Each structure stands twice: as structure tokens, then as C-alpha cells.
């Protein structure tokens, strides 16, 4: 089936995931709200900190046992994560066939509520996907509560609270100046952006303090470049969220100033998994293969 023919089927499956996820998220959020309702602010923050650590441990365990679901950490907030993320592409051929053959109207929620693994044979990893997305969204909810409480406290404080220093290395980059200069040549060679970058300009981008926001000529090349650096241990595996959160690049569409977001990068990353290493991709790959030797 072509992509557009598959989309309606994925939309129906997404509705099933959404119903299960939304119910569980609501239970988690109501439970922590009830637990902390009668606590003072300090006690509430401590309770939520412990809850966040518990969820983080559960997520680590889930990812440890389901490495094929690791892309969910980058797209869990997307309304159509099943279509936009790399989960389906990570499945084996026989597992993909099960998803494509499944009849969405046959899903029995009462059966799922009695046993959340009841559909794992018909829809491989169904319960694991739900568990991961629920916990990722719940963790994001707890982080947002912490930010809201912090902002509220700062507003009510009589003494100005100094801002929290941003991390000096958001990409966790271990690139040397020599390597960055070499990579600047790579970026310019394939015309990744609408302008050429100097070594200093690329270094500023890796520090998330660009001198000017450049426009991507090809999101797939951007994904190939940063994914290649990540797979070689030179930058963080979370490079997609770093780029999106710091609004580092504009999209190719010159009719409007839209920053590349995590969904754009996730889609591009899914594409490059199957792309042949030829043309500009082959050129970039040569640079990436050489950079660790510098």
C-alpha cells in the first residue's frame, strides 16, 4: 500500500491507542493531585519529585526491554505518533502485517481493561507502547507542574530570584574545534542550509547560541547529519529535541518563518533509515566516517 492509502488505517489504530493512553494519563494525574492536595508546597514538590523519579525508572526499564520502541521518546507528544514516529518501521515484516490486518472495530476495550496485554499478540508491543507513551506524557506533566510552581514562587517572592543558568552544552557535544571546522566543510559541501557556515558559526549552533538562524534546504540531510553524529557518540541521542526546543533552524518554506520541530525531524529520520547512501548522503557519510579520526 502507498503512504496515503495506509494513513486512514493508521488513524483508526491511533484512536485505539489514544483512548487507552488518555484514560491511563487521567488516572495518573488524578492520583498525584489527590495525594498532594493537602500537602504544603514544599511537601508537594518533594512528593512529585519522588513520583517523577519513579516514572523515570519505569521508563528506563521499559526502554531497556523494548529497544525497538526508543523512538517514542521523541514523538510521544505528537497527536499522530503512530504515523509520525518510527515505531511501525522498527517492526519486523510479520509484525507489520499484523497491524495492517487488524480490524480496528474489533478492539474490545473491556477485554483490554481486564488485561492490558490481551492484544499484544494481534498488535505486537501494544501494551508496551501504551505504557511508554503514558509515562512519557505523565513525566512531562510533572515537569510542567514543577515549572508552574517555580514560576509562581518567583512571582510572589519579595527578593528577585536569579535565573537558572542554561547548560553550556545542550548537545552534549564532544567535538573538537578541528572536527567542527571539518564538519562545517561537510555542511557547506552538500548545501545543507541556505547559506554557508563558518567553523565559528557551526560551533555556535552546537552551543545553541547561533549568530543567525539559518534555513534548512533539506530536512532529511539535517537528520542524516545529526543522526550520524549521534550514532558515533559525538552528540546526544536527544538531538531532535535539542534542535526543536532551541529553535535552531527554519524550514525550507520561505513563505513563512517556521522553525523545524520535532515532528519534522522525526519524519525525516524515519525516511533516512531506508534511503540509499548515495548522492549528497554519500558525501556526508564520507565526512562522518572521517570525523572521529581527527
N, C-alpha and C positions, 0 to 999 in steps of 0.2 A: 504493500500500500504506500501511496505517496503521503508526504507530510500532512497536507491539508485534509486528506481522507482519514488520517489517523486522529487528527485533532478532536473531532466530536466524540470519539471513543474515549480519549483521554479525559475530556471534560466530564463525561459521565463517571469515570473512575475517580476523578478528583473530588466529585461531590460526595462519594462514599468516604474517602479519606477525610474530607473536611468535616463531615458530620461527627465522625469518631474523634477527631482531633479537637474540635471545638467543645464537645461535651467534656472531654478529659481536662482541657485547659480551664474550663469554667470551674470544675471541681477543685483543681489545684488552687486557683486564685481565691475561691470562696473559703477554702480550708485555711490558707495562710491569713486571710483577712479576719476570720473568726478567731484564730489562735492569738493574733496580736491586737485585737480590738481593745482589750482592757489594759494593755501594757503602756508604760510611759515611752516617750520617743527613743530613749537610749536602749531600753529593753527590746523595743520593737525592731530597732536596727540590728541588734545582736541576734534576735530570733531569725530575722530574714537573712542575715549573713550565714548563719548555720544552715538554713534551708537552701541557700544558693550553693554552698559547698557540697551539700548532699546531692543536689541535682547535677552539679559538675562531675561528681564522682560517678553517678549513674550514667551520664553521657559518655564519659571516658570508657566505662565498661562496655557500653553498647557499641561504640566505635571500634573497640578492641576486638569484639566478637563478630562485627559485621563491617569489615574494611571496605566492602563494596558500596557502603552507604555513606562514605565520608563526604561526598559532595553535598549532602543535605545540610551540612553546617554553613554552606554558602548561600543556600536558596530556600531555607526553611520559612522565611518570611514572605516569600513570593506567593501570591494567590494561586498561581498555577505551577507550583513547584514540580509536580509530576511531569509536566510537559517541558518546563523551562530548565529543570535540573538535569543532572547526568545519571540519575538513578536507573532509568529504563535502559540506557545504553550500557550500563555496567552489568546488566543481567546476561546470563548465558542464553543461547538461542532457544532452548526448550523452555526456559523461564519466560522469555519474551512471548512465546506462543501462548502460554497460559494466560497472560494478561490480555492479549489480543482476542483470545477466545472466550474470555469471561463475560457473562451476561450481567450487566450492572443491575437490572431489575430483580435478579435472583438473590441479591445480597439481603440476608435476614439479620437485622440489627439486634433482635432479641437473642439470636444464636451467638452473635459476636459479644454481646454483653455478658452472657453466661461464660464464655471462654474467648478471650481476645486473640487466641492463636487458632481459632476454629477455621479461618480462611487462609492460613499460611501455606497450605498445600495447593489450593486453587490460585492464590495470589501470593507467590513467594515473597517472604520478608514483610508481609503486610503489617503484622503486629510490631515488628522492629521499626518500620518506617513511622508508624503512628507514635510509638514510644519516643523515638528520637525527636520528631518534629514537636511533639507536646512539650518535651523537656527543654528544647532549644527556645521555644516561644515563652515558656514559663520563666526560664532563666533571663530572657530579655525583659520580661515583665518585672522581675525582681530588680534588675539593673535600673530600669526606668523609675521604679519606686524609690530606689536609693538616691538617684539624681534629683527627683522631685523633692524628697525630704531635705537633701543637702541645699538645694536652691532656696527652699522655704526658710531653712535655718539661717542662711546667709542674709536673706532679706530682712529677717527680724532681729539680727544681731546688731548691737549698738556699735561694735568695732568692726571695721572692714576686714573681711577675710581675704588673705592673699590668694590669688588664683593658683590652682594646682598646676604645676609645671607639666607641659606635654612631654611625652617621651622623645628623646633626641634621635631615636632610630626606629620609626614605626614599622619599617620593612624588615627589621632585624637583619639588616644587610651586613655582610662581612666582606663586601667588595673593597678592594684597594683603589687608590686613585688611578693607578695604572690600568686596572681592569675596567674601571668606569670610562676612562678615555677610550679604551678598546671597544667597549660596548656602544659608546657614542658614535663611533665609526660604523658599527653594525646597524644601528638605528637609522643613520643617515643613508647608508648604502641601499637599504630596502625602501627608503622614503616612508617610514612608518608614520611620521607626522607631517603637518602642513608646512613646517619649517625645519631647517637643520638645527641640530642641537650641539652646543659645545660640551666639552667634558664637564665644565663647571655647571652648566645648565642641567645636565643629566644628574650630576651629583646632588643638586638642589631638589630635583624631583624625588630621588631616593630618600632625601631627608624630609619629603613632603612640604617643602618650602620653595616651590618653583618661582622663578623670577617672573614668568608669564605663563598663562595657561595655554598649552598647545592643543591643536585639534588633531584627532586621530584620522589618518587616511584609510585605515583598515583595522577594525576591532579584532579581527582574527589574528593579525600579525602581532598586535599588542598582547593578546592572550598567549600566543605561541612564545613570545619573548619572555614574559614574566613567568609563565608556567615552566619554561626551560630553566630559568634561573632558580626557581623554587625546587624543581626536581633534582637539581645539583647541590642543594643545601646552601645556596648563596643568599637567599632571602626567605622570608616566612611563607609557609603554606597558605597563610591567610591573605595573600597579596591582593585578591579580588576585593575584599572588604576594605583594605587599606586604601586602594585606589578610589573606591566609591566614597568612603567616609571622608577622605581629604579632598575630594573633587579635583583630581589631578589633571584629567583630560576632558576635552569637549568631544562630542560625537562628530561624525563626518558631515552631518546635515548642517550646511552653512546658513540655512534659512532661519535657524534659531540657535540660541546658546543653551544647549542641553548637555549636562555632564554625563559621562559614561557611568552607568550604575552597575550594581552587582548582577542584575539580571542580564544586562548586555554582555558582561564578561563571562557569565555562566554559559550563556548561549554560544558565545564564540569559543569557549573552552570545549564544549561538547562537540562542536564542529571539528576542531583541530585534532581530536582523538582519531578520527578516521581519515584525515587528509593525508595525501601522499607528500612526502618530504621532497618537494620539487619547487622550482622557481624561487621566489623570494623566501619561502620556508626553508629550502635547502641552503640558501645563502646565510640565513640567520642561524641555522643549525651548525654550520661550519664555525661561525663566530662563537657560539655557545659551547661547542666541543673544545675550543681552544682556550676559553677564558680562564678555566681553572688551572691551566698550565702556566699562567703568567705570574 
